[in-house]
Amino acid sequence: MDLIECLETRISTRDFKSDPVDESVIVEALQAANLAPSAGNLQARDFIVVRDVATKRALMEAALKQDFVRTAPAVIVCCANLERIGHYGTRGRQLYCIQDSAAAIENMLLFLTSKGIGSVWVGSFDEEKVWKLLGLPKEIRPVALVPIGYPAEKGTRRRRLPVEKITHWEKW
């Protein structure tokens, strides 16, 4: 699959088969995430792979009861590492590490798509509940939950705004 096809094929999957995703594929997805650019190459992001049923249930509760978080075979919790980005001060802790995480997540989503594995980027969750549930150190901030698994159905691509509507040349 070439890059444009991968970009056009990627959708948010919320209905997963119960088949497990092989650990080697998860590791490859994390390697793809790790290839993403980062501020000062500090790679201020960390990942927690969750496959435990009880932990996924608790993540689902923290994610406003979005049940697909529980039913996905695995959930990758993407975190910003505030200590690793400390070199950049406040802007690094408030923005750069979030950008680092976002770039890594997109790489991961595209890799998973190329392997026929569904995923969805979940940003709507109670951050403090996730932080406590996973026993995160104070310098680690959960940024996104990424449930992954084989899609139970094909799904459809959502409409995108035309590029002409979202692009401004030289000035607004």
DSSP file (Angstrom, degrees, kcal/mol; ACC not computed):
  #  RESIDUE AA STRUCTURE BP1 BP2  ACC     N-H-->O    O-->H-N    N-H-->O    O-->H-N    TCO  KAPPA ALPHA  PHI   PSI    X-CA   Y-CA   Z-CA
    1    1 A M              0   0    0      0, 0.0     2,-0.1     0, 0.0   113,-0.0   0.000 360.0 360.0 360.0 126.2    0.0    0.0    0.0
    2    2 A D     >  -     0   0    0      1,-0.1     4,-2.3     4,-0.0     5,-0.2  -0.339 360.0-100.2 -81.2 171.0    1.5    3.4   -1.0
    3    3 A L  H  > S+     0   0    0      1,-0.2     4,-2.8     2,-0.2     5,-0.2   0.904 119.5  48.7 -61.1 -47.5    1.3    6.4    1.3
    4    4 A I  H  > S+     0   0    0      1,-0.2     4,-2.6     2,-0.2    -1,-0.2   0.911 112.0  49.9 -62.3 -41.7   -1.6    8.2   -0.4
    5    5 A E  H  > S+     0   0    0      2,-0.2     4,-1.7     1,-0.2    -1,-0.2   0.908 111.1  49.9 -61.6 -40.9   -3.7    5.0   -0.4
    6    6 A C  H  X S+     0   0    0     -4,-2.3     4,-2.0     2,-0.2    -2,-0.2   0.924 111.3  48.2 -62.9 -45.3   -2.9    4.5    3.3
    7    7 A L  H  < S+     0   0    0     -4,-2.8    -2,-0.2     1,-0.2    -1,-0.2   0.900 114.8  45.6 -61.6 -41.5   -4.0    8.0    4.1
    8    8 A E  H  < S+     0   0    0     -4,-2.6    -1,-0.2    -5,-0.2    -2,-0.2   0.749 114.8  48.3 -74.3 -23.7   -7.2    7.6    2.1
    9    9 A T  H  < S+     0   0    0     -4,-1.7    -2,-0.2    -5,-0.2    -1,-0.2   0.773  84.5 104.8 -86.9 -29.9   -7.9    4.2    3.6
   10   10 A R     <  +     0   0    0     -4,-2.0     2,-0.3    -5,-0.2   100,-0.1  -0.319  43.7 162.2 -62.0 127.5   -7.4    5.1    7.3
   11   11 A I        -     0   0    0    108,-0.1     2,-0.7   146,-0.1   108,-0.6  -0.901  47.0 -94.5-135.1 166.8  -10.6    5.5    9.3
   12   12 A S  B     -a  119   0A   0     -2,-0.3     2,-0.5   144,-0.2   108,-0.3  -0.773  40.9-154.2 -85.0 116.0  -11.5    5.5   12.9
   13   13 A T        +     0   0    0    106,-2.8     3,-0.1    -2,-0.7   141,-0.0  -0.803  27.0 163.3 -96.1 127.4  -12.5    1.9   13.9
   14   14 A R        +     0   0    0     -2,-0.5     2,-0.4     1,-0.2    -1,-0.1   0.286  62.4  67.1-123.5   6.5  -14.9    1.5   16.8
   15   15 A D        -     0   0    0    138,-0.1   137,-3.2   134,-0.1   138,-0.6  -0.934  67.8-176.8-133.4 108.9  -16.1   -2.0   16.2
   16   16 A F  B     -F  151   0B   0     -2,-0.4     2,-0.1   135,-0.3   132,-0.0  -0.783  26.7-123.8-112.6 147.3  -13.4   -4.7   16.7
   17   17 A K        -     0   0    0    133,-3.3   133,-0.2    -2,-0.3   135,-0.1  -0.429  31.1-119.6 -71.2 160.7  -13.2   -8.4   16.3
   18   18 A S  S    S+     0   0    0     -2,-0.1    -1,-0.1    54,-0.1    -2,-0.0   0.570  75.0 121.3 -82.4  -7.4  -12.1  -10.2   19.5
   19   19 A D        -     0   0    0    131,-0.1   131,-0.5     1,-0.1    -2,-0.1  -0.319  68.2-116.6 -57.0 131.3   -9.0  -11.7   17.7
   20   20 A P        -     0   0    0      0, 0.0     2,-0.5     0, 0.0    -1,-0.1  -0.339  18.4-122.0 -69.4 152.4   -5.8  -10.6   19.4
   21   21 A V        -     0   0    0    127,-0.1     5,-0.1     1,-0.0   127,-0.0  -0.849  37.3-108.4 -92.4 126.8   -3.3   -8.4   17.7
   22   22 A D    >>  -     0   0    0     -2,-0.5     4,-1.7     1,-0.1     3,-0.9  -0.243  19.5-126.9 -57.8 138.9    0.1  -10.2   17.6
   23   23 A E  H 3> S+     0   0    0      1,-0.3     4,-2.6     2,-0.2     5,-0.2   0.840 108.7  60.0 -56.8 -35.6    2.7   -8.6   20.0
   24   24 A S  H 3> S+     0   0    0      1,-0.2     4,-2.0     2,-0.2    -1,-0.3   0.857 104.6  49.4 -64.4 -33.4    5.2   -8.3   17.1
   25   25 A V  H <> S+     0   0    0     -3,-0.9     4,-2.4     2,-0.2    -1,-0.2   0.888 109.8  51.2 -70.9 -39.1    2.7   -6.1   15.2
   26   26 A I  H  X S+     0   0    0     -4,-1.7     4,-2.2     2,-0.2    -2,-0.2   0.922 110.1  49.6 -62.6 -43.1    2.2   -3.9   18.3
   27   27 A V  H  X S+     0   0    0     -4,-2.6     4,-2.2     1,-0.2    -2,-0.2   0.911 110.3  50.2 -62.2 -42.3    6.0   -3.6   18.6
   28   28 A E  H  X S+     0   0    0     -4,-2.0     4,-2.4     2,-0.2    -1,-0.2   0.894 108.8  52.4 -62.6 -39.2    6.3   -2.6   14.9
   29   29 A A  H  X S+     0   0    0     -4,-2.4     4,-2.2     1,-0.2    -1,-0.2   0.898 110.3  48.1 -63.1 -40.1    3.5    0.0   15.4
   30   30 A L  H  X S+     0   0    0     -4,-2.2     4,-2.2     2,-0.2    -1,-0.2   0.857 109.2  53.0 -68.9 -34.8    5.5    1.4   18.3
   31   31 A Q  H  X S+     0   0    0     -4,-2.2     4,-0.8     2,-0.2    -2,-0.2   0.901 109.2  49.4 -64.9 -39.8    8.6    1.5   16.2
   32   32 A A  H >< S+     0   0    0     -4,-2.4     3,-0.8     1,-0.2     4,-0.3   0.910 110.4  50.8 -63.3 -41.8    6.7    3.4   13.6
   33   33 A A  H >< S+     0   0    0     -4,-2.2     3,-1.6     1,-0.2    -2,-0.2   0.898 105.7  56.1 -60.4 -40.7    5.5    5.8   16.3
   34   34 A N  H 3< S+     0   0    0     -4,-2.2    -1,-0.2     1,-0.3    -2,-0.2   0.678  96.4  65.2 -68.4 -17.8    9.1    6.3   17.4
   35   35 A L  T << S+     0   0    0     -3,-0.8    -1,-0.3    -4,-0.8    -2,-0.2   0.561  79.3 110.4 -80.1  -7.9   10.1    7.3   13.9
   36   36 A A  S <  S-     0   0    0     -3,-1.6    68,-0.1    -4,-0.3     7,-0.1  -0.284  79.0 -99.7 -66.4 151.6    8.0   10.5   14.2
   37   37 A P        -     0   0    0      0, 0.0     2,-0.3     0, 0.0    67,-0.1  -0.294  43.1-173.1 -66.2 157.6    9.7   13.8   14.4
   38   38 A S    >   -     0   0    0     65,-0.1     3,-2.2     5,-0.1     2,-0.2  -0.991  35.6 -82.0-151.6 154.3   10.0   15.4   17.9
   39   39 A A  G >  S-     0   0    0     -2,-0.3     3,-2.2    57,-0.3     4,-0.2  -0.369 114.2 -12.3 -59.1 123.2   11.2   18.7   19.3
   40   40 A G  G 3  S-     0   0    0      1,-0.3    -1,-0.3    -2,-0.2     0, 0.0   0.682 113.7 -82.4  58.9  18.5   14.9   18.7   19.6
   41   41 A N  G <  S+     0   0    0     -3,-2.2    -1,-0.3     1,-0.1    -2,-0.2   0.790  96.6 134.8  53.7  31.0   14.8   14.9   18.9
   42   42 A L    <   -     0   0    0     -3,-2.2     3,-0.2     2,-0.0    -2,-0.1   0.640  55.1-146.6 -82.5 -14.7   14.0   14.6   22.6
   43   43 A Q        -     0   0    0      1,-0.2     2,-2.3    -4,-0.2    41,-0.1   0.930  17.3-170.2  49.2  57.1   11.2   12.1   21.8
   44   44 A A        +     0   0    0     -5,-0.2    37,-1.8    40,-0.1     2,-0.3  -0.344  48.1  94.9 -81.0  59.3    9.1   13.3   24.8
   45   45 A R  E     -B   80   0A   0     -2,-2.3     2,-0.3    35,-0.3    35,-0.2  -0.994  47.6-172.8-148.9 147.4    6.5   10.5   24.5
   46   46 A D  E     -B   79   0A   0     33,-2.1    33,-3.1    -2,-0.3     2,-0.4  -0.935  12.1-144.3-138.1 160.2    6.0    7.2   26.1
   47   47 A F  E     -B   78   0A   0     -2,-0.3     2,-0.5    31,-0.2    31,-0.2  -0.969   6.1-162.3-132.7 142.8    3.5    4.4   25.5
   48   48 A I  E     -B   77   0A   0     29,-2.0    29,-3.1    -2,-0.4     2,-0.6  -0.992  13.9-149.7-123.6 123.1    1.7    1.9   27.7
   49   49 A V  E     -B   76   0A   0     -2,-0.5     2,-0.5    27,-0.2    27,-0.2  -0.832  14.7-166.6 -95.0 122.2    0.2   -1.2   26.0
   50   50 A V  E     +B   75   0A   0     25,-3.0    25,-2.4    -2,-0.6    -2,-0.0  -0.943  30.1 146.3-115.4 121.3   -2.9   -2.4   27.8
   51   51 A R        +     0   0    0     -2,-0.5     2,-0.2    23,-0.2    -1,-0.1   0.448  38.7 115.3-123.4 -11.8   -4.4   -5.9   27.1
   52   52 A D     >  -     0   0    0      1,-0.1     4,-2.5     2,-0.0     5,-0.2  -0.425  63.3-139.4 -65.4 130.1   -5.7   -6.7   30.5
   53   53 A V  H  > S+     0   0    0      1,-0.2     4,-2.2     2,-0.2     5,-0.1   0.900 100.0  47.8 -60.0 -46.1   -9.5   -7.0   30.5
   54   54 A A  H  > S+     0   0    0      1,-0.2     4,-2.1     2,-0.2    -1,-0.2   0.889 112.8  48.7 -65.4 -39.1  -10.0   -5.3   33.9
   55   55 A T  H  > S+     0   0    0      2,-0.2     4,-2.5     1,-0.2    -1,-0.2   0.898 110.5  50.8 -68.8 -40.1   -7.7   -2.4   33.0
   56   56 A K  H  X S+     0   0    0     -4,-2.5     4,-2.4     2,-0.2    -2,-0.2   0.895 109.1  52.3 -63.3 -38.5   -9.4   -1.9   29.6
   57   57 A R  H  X S+     0   0    0     -4,-2.2     4,-2.1     2,-0.2    -2,-0.2   0.928 110.5  47.3 -61.8 -44.4  -12.8   -1.8   31.4
   58   58 A A  H  X S+     0   0    0     -4,-2.1     4,-2.2     2,-0.2    -2,-0.2   0.878 110.7  51.8 -65.6 -37.9  -11.4    0.9   33.7
   59   59 A L  H  X S+     0   0    0     -4,-2.5     4,-1.7     2,-0.2    -1,-0.2   0.904 107.7  53.1 -63.0 -40.4  -10.0    2.8   30.7
   60   60 A M  H  <>S+     0   0    0     -4,-2.4     5,-1.6     2,-0.2     6,-0.7   0.915 108.7  49.3 -59.8 -43.9  -13.5    2.6   29.1
   61   61 A E  H ><5S+     0   0    0     -4,-2.1     3,-0.7     1,-0.2     4,-0.3   0.911 112.0  48.1 -61.8 -42.4  -15.0    4.1   32.3
   62   62 A A  H 3<5S+     0   0    0     -4,-2.2    64,-2.8     1,-0.3     2,-0.3   0.762 103.6  64.1 -68.7 -24.9  -12.4    6.9   32.3
   63   63 A A  T ><5S-     0   0    0     -4,-1.7     3,-1.4    62,-0.3    -1,-0.3  -0.222 129.7 -89.6 -95.3  43.0  -13.1    7.5   28.5
   64   64 A L  T < 5S-     0   0    0     -3,-0.7    -3,-0.2    -2,-0.3    -2,-0.2   0.823  77.7 -64.4  55.4  35.5  -16.8    8.5   29.2
   65   65 A K  T 3 <S+     0   0    0     -5,-1.6     2,-1.1    -4,-0.3    -1,-0.3   0.761  77.9 167.7  62.1  29.9  -17.9    4.9   28.8
   66   66 A Q    X   -     0   0    0     -3,-1.4     3,-2.0    -6,-0.7     4,-0.5  -0.650  24.0-156.4 -73.8 102.9  -16.9    4.6   25.2
   67   67 A D  T >> S+     0   0    0     -2,-1.1     4,-2.0     1,-0.3     3,-0.9   0.729  81.9  71.3 -62.5 -27.3  -17.3    0.8   25.0
   68   68 A F  H 3> S+     0   0    0      1,-0.3     4,-1.4     2,-0.2    -1,-0.3   0.741  89.5  64.3 -63.7 -20.1  -15.0    0.2   22.1
   69   69 A V  H <4 S+     0   0    0     -3,-2.0    -1,-0.3     1,-0.2    -2,-0.2   0.903 108.5  40.5 -65.2 -39.6  -12.1    1.1   24.5
   70   70 A R  H <4 S+     0   0    0     -3,-0.9    -2,-0.2    -4,-0.5    -1,-0.2   0.872 115.9  49.1 -74.4 -38.9  -13.1   -2.0   26.4
   71   71 A T  H  < S+     0   0    0     -4,-2.0    -2,-0.2   -57,-0.1    -1,-0.2   0.644  85.2 101.1 -83.6 -14.5  -13.8   -4.3   23.5
   72   72 A A  S  < S-     0   0    0     -4,-1.4    77,-0.2    -5,-0.2   -54,-0.1  -0.449  78.7-127.2 -66.5 142.0  -10.6   -3.6   21.5
   73   73 A P  S    S+     0   0    0      0, 0.0     2,-0.3     0, 0.0    76,-0.2   0.814  90.3   9.9 -60.3 -29.4   -8.0   -6.4   21.9
   74   74 A A  E     - C   0 148A   0     74,-1.5    74,-3.1   -54,-0.0     2,-0.4  -0.993  61.7-155.0-148.5 152.3   -5.4   -3.8   23.0
   75   75 A V  E     -BC  50 147A   0    -25,-2.4   -25,-3.0    -2,-0.3     2,-0.7  -0.997   9.8-154.0-128.5 126.5   -5.3   -0.1   23.9
   76   76 A I  E     -BC  49 146A   0     70,-2.4    70,-2.1    -2,-0.4     2,-0.7  -0.899  10.1-153.4-100.9 118.3   -2.1    1.9   23.5
   77   77 A V  E     -BC  48 145A   0    -29,-3.1   -29,-2.0    -2,-0.7     2,-0.5  -0.819   9.1-153.8 -93.6 118.5   -2.0    4.8   25.9
   78   78 A C  E     -BC  47 144A   0     66,-2.9    65,-3.2    -2,-0.7    66,-1.8  -0.815  15.8-171.6 -98.7 129.1    0.1    7.6   24.5
   79   79 A C  E     -BC  46 142A   0    -33,-3.1   -33,-2.1    -2,-0.5     2,-0.4  -0.902  23.0-129.5-125.6 146.8    1.7    9.8   27.1
   80   80 A A  E     -BC  45 141A   0     61,-3.2    61,-2.7    -2,-0.3     2,-0.9  -0.792  20.6-140.9 -90.0 136.1    3.7   13.1   27.0
   81   81 A N  E  >  - C   0 140A   0    -37,-1.8     4,-1.2    -2,-0.4    59,-0.2  -0.840  17.6-175.6-101.7 100.7    6.9   13.0   29.0
   82   82 A L  T  4 S+     0   0    0     57,-2.9    -1,-0.2    -2,-0.9     4,-0.1   0.761  81.7  52.7 -70.4 -25.8    7.1   16.4   30.7
   83   83 A E  T >4 S+     0   0    0     56,-0.6     3,-1.4     1,-0.2     4,-0.2   0.914 105.9  52.0 -74.1 -43.9   10.6   15.7   32.1
   84   84 A R  T 34 S+     0   0    0      1,-0.3     3,-0.3    55,-0.2    -2,-0.2   0.779 113.6  44.7 -65.3 -25.8   12.1   14.7   28.8
   85   85 A I  T >< S+     0   0    0     -4,-1.2     3,-2.5     1,-0.2    -1,-0.3   0.400  80.1 109.2 -96.8   2.7   10.9   17.9   27.2
   86   86 A G  G X   +     0   0    0     -3,-1.4     3,-2.2     1,-0.3    -1,-0.2   0.725  60.1  76.7 -52.3 -27.7   12.0   20.1   30.2
   87   87 A H  G 3  S+     0   0    0     -3,-0.3    -1,-0.3     1,-0.3    -2,-0.1   0.785  94.5  51.4 -52.0 -30.9   14.8   21.6   28.2
   88   88 A Y  G <> S-     0   0    0     -3,-2.5     4,-1.2     1,-0.3     3,-0.5   0.298  99.0-148.1 -96.5   8.8   12.2   23.7   26.4
   89   89 A G  H <>  -     0   0    0     -3,-2.2     4,-2.1     1,-0.2    -1,-0.3  -0.219  60.6 -14.2  64.8-148.1   10.6   25.1   29.6
   90   90 A T  H  > S+     0   0    0      1,-0.2     4,-2.7     2,-0.2     5,-0.3   0.897 137.3  51.6 -60.2 -45.4    6.9   25.9   29.7
   91   91 A R  H  >>S+     0   0    0     -3,-0.5     4,-2.2     1,-0.2     5,-1.6   0.890 110.3  50.6 -62.3 -37.8    6.3   25.9   26.0
   92   92 A G  I  <>S+     0   0    0     -4,-1.2     5,-2.3     3,-0.2     6,-0.3   0.919 114.4  43.0 -63.5 -44.0    7.9   22.4   25.8
   93   93 A R  I  <5S+     0   0    0     -4,-2.1    -2,-0.2     1,-0.2    -1,-0.2   0.822 122.2  38.8 -72.9 -31.9    5.7   21.1   28.6
   94   94 A Q  I  <5S+     0   0    0     -4,-2.7    -2,-0.2    -5,-0.2    -1,-0.2   0.722 137.4   0.9 -91.9 -22.4    2.5   22.7   27.3
   95   95 A L  I >X5S+     0   0    0     -4,-2.2     4,-2.6    -5,-0.3     3,-0.6   0.682 117.5  58.5-131.1 -56.3    2.9   22.2   23.6
   96   96 A Y  I 3><S+     0   0    0     -5,-1.6     4,-2.9     1,-0.3   -57,-0.3   0.878 108.0  48.6 -57.6 -43.0    6.0   20.5   22.2
   97   97 A C  H 3><S+     0   0    0     -5,-2.3     4,-1.9     2,-0.2    -1,-0.3   0.822 111.6  51.2 -69.2 -27.7    5.5   17.2   24.0
   98   98 A I  H <> S+     0   0    0     -3,-0.6     4,-2.7    -6,-0.3    -2,-0.2   0.914 111.5  47.3 -70.3 -43.6    1.8   17.2   22.9
   99   99 A Q  H  X S+     0   0    0     -4,-2.6     4,-2.6     2,-0.2     5,-0.2   0.913 110.6  52.5 -62.1 -42.4    3.0   17.7   19.3
  100  100 A D  H  X S+     0   0    0     -4,-2.9     4,-1.9    -5,-0.2    -1,-0.2   0.926 111.8  46.0 -57.8 -45.5    5.6   15.0   19.7
  101  101 A S  H  X S+     0   0    0     -4,-1.9     4,-2.6   -57,-0.2    -2,-0.2   0.919 111.6  51.4 -64.3 -44.2    2.9   12.6   20.9
  102  102 A A  H  X S+     0   0    0     -4,-2.7     4,-2.4     1,-0.2    -2,-0.2   0.907 109.3  49.6 -62.3 -42.8    0.5   13.6   18.1
  103  103 A A  H  X S+     0   0    0     -4,-2.6     4,-2.0     1,-0.2    -1,-0.2   0.912 112.5  48.3 -62.4 -41.6    3.1   13.0   15.4
  104  104 A A  H  X S+     0   0    0     -4,-1.9     4,-2.2    -5,-0.2    -2,-0.2   0.900 109.8  52.3 -65.5 -40.9    3.9    9.5   16.9
  105  105 A I  H  X S+     0   0    0     -4,-2.6     4,-2.9     1,-0.2     5,-0.2   0.930 108.2  50.4 -61.8 -45.7    0.2    8.6   17.1
  106  106 A E  H  X S+     0   0    0     -4,-2.4     4,-2.4     1,-0.2     5,-0.2   0.916 109.4  50.8 -61.6 -42.5   -0.4    9.5   13.5
  107  107 A N  H  X S+     0   0    0     -4,-2.0     4,-2.4     1,-0.2    -1,-0.2   0.928 112.1  48.5 -57.1 -43.9    2.6    7.3   12.4
  108  108 A M  H  X S+     0   0    0     -4,-2.2     4,-2.7     2,-0.2    -2,-0.2   0.923 110.0  50.4 -63.6 -45.9    1.1    4.5   14.5
  109  109 A L  H  X S+     0   0    0     -4,-2.9     4,-2.2     1,-0.2    -1,-0.2   0.907 112.4  47.3 -59.9 -42.3   -2.4    4.9   13.0
  110  110 A L  H  X S+     0   0    0     -4,-2.4     4,-2.2     2,-0.2    -1,-0.2   0.907 111.4  50.3 -68.3 -41.2   -1.0    4.8    9.5
  111  111 A F  H  X S+     0   0    0     -4,-2.4     4,-1.0    -5,-0.2    -2,-0.2   0.950 111.2  48.8 -59.7 -48.3    1.2    1.8   10.1
  112  112 A L  H ><>S+     0   0    0     -4,-2.7     5,-2.8     1,-0.2     3,-0.7   0.900 109.6  52.5 -60.2 -41.3   -1.7   -0.1   11.6
  113  113 A T  H ><5S+     0   0    0     -4,-2.2     3,-1.9     1,-0.2    -1,-0.2   0.916 104.8  55.4 -58.4 -43.5   -3.9    0.8    8.6
  114  114 A S  H 3<5S+     0   0    0     -4,-2.2    -1,-0.2     1,-0.3    -2,-0.2   0.730 109.1  48.5 -63.8 -20.9   -1.2   -0.6    6.3
  115  115 A K  T <<5S-     0   0    0     -4,-1.0    -1,-0.3    -3,-0.7    -2,-0.2   0.319 120.0-107.4-100.2   6.3   -1.4   -3.9    8.2
  116  116 A G  T < 5S+     0   0    0     -3,-1.9     2,-0.5     1,-0.3    -3,-0.2   0.703  76.4 135.0  77.0  19.1   -5.2   -4.1    8.0
  117  117 A I      < -     0   0    0     -5,-2.8    -1,-0.3    -6,-0.2    33,-0.2  -0.876  48.9-134.3-105.8 132.9   -5.6   -3.3   11.7
  118  118 A G  E     + D   0 149A   0     31,-2.7    31,-2.0    -2,-0.5     2,-0.3  -0.447  28.5 168.3 -83.0 156.7   -8.2   -0.8   12.9
  119  119 A S  E     -aD  12 148A   0   -108,-0.6  -106,-2.8    29,-0.2     2,-0.3  -0.975  18.9-155.6-158.1 164.3   -7.6    1.9   15.4
  120  120 A V        -     0   0    0     27,-1.2     2,-0.7    -2,-0.3  -108,-0.1  -0.980  19.7-129.7-149.1 139.7   -9.2    5.1   16.8
  121  121 A W        -     0   0    0     -2,-0.3     2,-0.6    25,-0.2    25,-0.2  -0.804  26.3-167.7 -91.3 114.8   -7.6    8.1   18.4
  122  122 A V  B     +E  145   0A   0     23,-2.9    23,-2.6    -2,-0.7    -2,-0.0  -0.918  24.3 157.4-110.4 116.0   -9.5    8.8   21.7
  123  123 A G        +     0   0    0     -2,-0.6     2,-1.1    21,-0.2    -1,-0.1   0.492  52.0  92.8-109.0  -8.9   -8.8   12.1   23.4
  124  124 A S        +     0   0    0    -61,-0.1     2,-0.3    21,-0.1    -1,-0.1  -0.734  59.3 108.8 -93.3  96.5  -12.0   12.3   25.4
  125  125 A F  S    S-     0   0    0     -2,-1.1     2,-1.0   -62,-0.1   -62,-0.3  -0.981  77.2 -91.1-159.7 161.8  -11.2   10.8   28.8
  126  126 A D     >  -     0   0    0    -64,-2.8     4,-2.1    -2,-0.3     5,-0.2  -0.712  36.8-161.4 -81.0 105.2  -10.7   11.8   32.4
  127  127 A E  H  > S+     0   0    0     -2,-1.0     4,-2.7     1,-0.2    -1,-0.2   0.875  86.2  51.8 -59.2 -42.4   -6.9   12.4   32.5
  128  128 A E  H  > S+     0   0    0      2,-0.2     4,-2.5     1,-0.2    -1,-0.2   0.891 108.7  51.1 -65.5 -39.0   -6.6   12.0   36.3
  129  129 A K  H  > S+     0   0    0      2,-0.2     4,-2.8     1,-0.2    -1,-0.2   0.924 113.2  45.0 -63.5 -43.7   -8.4    8.7   36.3
  130  130 A V  H  X S+     0   0    0     -4,-2.1     4,-2.2     2,-0.2     6,-0.2   0.917 111.5  53.5 -65.3 -42.8   -6.1    7.3   33.6
  131  131 A W  H  <>S+     0   0    0     -4,-2.7     5,-2.3    -5,-0.2     4,-0.4   0.928 115.2  39.9 -57.2 -48.0   -3.1    8.7   35.3
  132  132 A K  H ><5S+     0   0    0     -4,-2.5     3,-1.1     3,-0.2    -2,-0.2   0.920 112.4  55.7 -68.6 -44.9   -4.0    7.0   38.6
  133  133 A L  H 3<5S+     0   0    0     -4,-2.8    -2,-0.2     1,-0.3    -1,-0.2   0.883 114.3  39.1 -55.9 -42.0   -5.2    3.7   37.0
  134  134 A L  T 3<5S-     0   0    0     -4,-2.2    -1,-0.3    -5,-0.2    -2,-0.2   0.423 107.2-123.1 -92.9   1.0   -1.9    3.2   35.2
  135  135 A G  T < 5 -     0   0    0     -3,-1.1    -3,-0.2    -4,-0.4    -4,-0.1   0.893  42.9-175.1  61.7  41.4    0.3    4.4   38.1
  136  136 A L      < -     0   0    0     -5,-2.3    -1,-0.2    -6,-0.2    -2,-0.0  -0.425  26.1-113.3 -73.1 141.6    1.9    7.1   36.0
  137  137 A P    >   -     0   0    0      0, 0.0     3,-2.0     0, 0.0    -1,-0.1  -0.295  35.1-102.7 -65.1 160.6    4.8    9.2   37.5
  138  138 A K  T 3  S+     0   0    0      1,-0.3    -2,-0.1     3,-0.0   -56,-0.0   0.759 120.1  57.0 -59.9 -26.6    4.0   12.9   38.0
  139  139 A E  T 3  S+     0   0    0    -58,-0.1   -57,-2.9   -57,-0.1   -56,-0.6   0.397  91.6  85.0 -88.2   4.6    6.0   13.9   34.9
  140  140 A I  E <   -C   81   0A   0     -3,-2.0   -59,-0.2   -59,-0.2    -4,-0.1  -0.927  58.3-169.5-110.6 128.5    4.0   11.7   32.6
  141  141 A R  E     -C   80   0A   0    -61,-2.7   -61,-3.2    -2,-0.5     2,-0.3  -0.965  22.0-129.5-118.7 120.1    0.7   13.0   31.1
  142  142 A P  E     +C   79   0A   0      0, 0.0   -63,-0.3     0, 0.0     3,-0.1  -0.532  31.1 171.8 -68.2 129.2   -1.7   10.7   29.2
  143  143 A V  E     -     0   0A   0    -65,-3.2     2,-0.3     1,-0.4   -64,-0.2   0.763  57.2  -0.4-108.3 -38.8   -2.6   12.4   25.9
  144  144 A A  E     -C   78   0A   0    -66,-1.8   -66,-2.9   -20,-0.0     2,-0.4  -0.997  51.1-138.7-154.7 151.5   -4.6    9.8   24.0
  145  145 A L  E     -CE  77 122A   0    -23,-2.6   -23,-2.9    -2,-0.3   -68,-0.2  -0.950  18.7-165.6-107.8 134.7   -5.9    6.3   24.1
  146  146 A V  E     -C   76   0A   0    -70,-2.1   -70,-2.4    -2,-0.4     2,-0.2  -0.809   3.1-162.2-124.9  90.9   -5.6    4.3   20.9
  147  147 A P  E     -C   75   0A   0      0, 0.0   -27,-1.2     0, 0.0     2,-0.3  -0.509  16.9-170.9 -66.6 137.1   -7.7    1.1   20.9
  148  148 A I  E     +CD  74 119A   0    -74,-3.1   -74,-1.5   -29,-0.2     2,-0.3  -0.958  21.1 113.9-133.6 151.7   -6.5   -1.3   18.2
  149  149 A G  E     - D   0 118A   0    -31,-2.0   -31,-2.7    -2,-0.3  -131,-0.1  -0.934  66.5 -57.1 169.5 175.3   -7.8   -4.5   16.7
  150  150 A Y        -     0   0    0   -131,-0.5  -133,-3.3    -2,-0.3   -33,-0.1  -0.611  64.2-108.4 -75.5 131.0   -9.0   -6.1   13.5
  151  151 A P  B     -F   16   0B   0      0, 0.0  -135,-0.3     0, 0.0    -1,-0.1  -0.318  16.1-151.7 -63.5 138.6  -12.1   -4.3   12.3
  152  152 A A  S    S+     0   0    0   -137,-3.2     2,-0.3     1,-0.1  -136,-0.2   0.709  83.8  15.8 -80.5 -22.1  -15.4   -6.1   12.7
  153  153 A E  S    S-     0   0    0   -138,-0.6  -138,-0.1     1,-0.1    -1,-0.1  -0.954  84.7-105.7-146.2 165.7  -16.8   -4.3    9.7
  154  154 A K        -     0   0    0     -2,-0.3    -1,-0.1    -3,-0.1    -2,-0.0   0.886  50.2-162.5 -63.5 -42.9  -15.4   -2.3    6.8
  155  155 A G        -     0   0    0     -3,-0.0     2,-0.4     2,-0.0  -142,-0.1  -0.005  14.6 -99.9  78.3 168.6  -16.5    1.2    8.0
  156  156 A T        -     0   0    0   -144,-0.2     2,-0.4     0, 0.0  -144,-0.2  -0.952  23.4-114.3-130.8 149.9  -16.7    4.3    5.9
  157  157 A R        -     0   0    0     -2,-0.4     2,-0.2  -146,-0.1  -146,-0.1  -0.640  34.4-126.1 -81.0 134.9  -14.5    7.3    5.4
  158  158 A R        -     0   0    0     -2,-0.4    -1,-0.1     1,-0.1     0, 0.0  -0.507  32.4 -92.1 -82.1 152.5  -16.0   10.5    6.7
  159  159 A R        -     0   0    0     -2,-0.2     2,-0.3     1,-0.1    -1,-0.1  -0.277  38.4-150.3 -62.6 143.9  -16.2   13.6    4.5
  160  160 A R        -     0   0    0     -3,-0.1     3,-0.1     1,-0.0    -1,-0.1  -0.887  21.7-106.7-114.2 147.9  -13.3   16.0    4.5
  161  161 A L        -     0   0    0     -2,-0.3     2,-0.1     1,-0.1     5,-0.1  -0.419  47.6 -95.5 -66.2 147.9  -13.5   19.8    3.8
  162  162 A P    >>  -     0   0    0      0, 0.0     3,-1.4     0, 0.0     4,-0.9  -0.406  28.2-123.6 -64.6 142.9  -12.2   20.8    0.5
  163  163 A V  H >> S+     0   0    0      1,-0.3     4,-1.0     2,-0.2     3,-0.8   0.858 110.9  61.9 -55.6 -37.2   -8.5   22.0    0.6
  164  164 A E  H 34 S+     0   0    0      1,-0.2    -1,-0.3     2,-0.2     3,-0.2   0.814 101.8  52.7 -60.4 -29.4   -9.5   25.3   -0.9
  165  165 A K  H <4 S+     0   0    0     -3,-1.4    -1,-0.2     1,-0.2    -2,-0.2   0.741 116.1  36.9 -79.3 -23.2  -11.8   26.0    2.1
  166  166 A I  H << S+     0   0    0     -4,-0.9     2,-0.4    -3,-0.8    -2,-0.2   0.374 100.1  87.8-110.9   3.2   -9.1   25.4    4.7
  167  167 A T     <  -     0   0    0     -4,-1.0     2,-0.4    -3,-0.2     0, 0.0  -0.885  49.4-174.4-111.2 134.4   -6.0   26.8    2.9
  168  168 A H        -     0   0    0     -2,-0.4     2,-0.5     2,-0.0     4,-0.1  -0.992  15.6-143.9-126.1 132.0   -5.0   30.5    3.1
  169  169 A W  S    S-     0   0    0     -2,-0.4     2,-2.5     2,-0.1    -2,-0.0  -0.852  71.4 -25.1-103.7 127.8   -2.1   31.8    1.0
  170  170 A E  S    S+     0   0    0     -2,-0.5     2,-0.3     2,-0.1    -1,-0.1  -0.282 131.8  11.0  72.3 -53.2    0.2   34.5    2.4
  171  171 A K              0   0    0     -2,-2.5    -2,-0.1     0, 0.0     0, 0.0  -0.907 360.0 360.0-144.3 170.3   -2.4   35.9    4.9
  172  172 A W              0   0    0     -2,-0.3    -2,-0.1    -4,-0.1    -3,-0.0   0.499 360.0 360.0 -68.1 360.0   -5.7   35.0    6.3
